[in-house]
Amino acid sequence: MSDEPVIGELVLDGWEGRTYQRVEVIGHTPKRLRIRAIERTRLAGRRRYLEPGQTALVPTRAVRLICST
């Protein structure tokens, strides 16, 4: 993965079914990806949200890569 941001979708399974939320992948570790929220993004767990511009580490299997910018 290069230094340029990549657009992806954060995939979450819940009671209402599978949801996809657009995020920007800005870095990675061996087992996690560092994402930046483009819009208000729900994370796994109760009432965990990212506001636009905030970052978080998520498992690599939770993000589906779409394209590079």
Phi, psi and omega in degrees: 000132182272185182282346181281145181294149179237138178274134179216179177238129174277122184256124178233135174261134180211187180298326182276004180109195182272134178241148180236127180232130182289133178221168177248125179271119186246353180185177180203157170239179181302327184240358183223158175245142174266121182246155173239132182287135175270321176227179178300122189238132177274137175252167177295146182107173183279125174053043176255119180228152170248132174275159180307131180095342179282154181242160178202158173262131179227157177299147181298328182288348182273354183239132175252118182285139182252299181198165176264152182266000000 
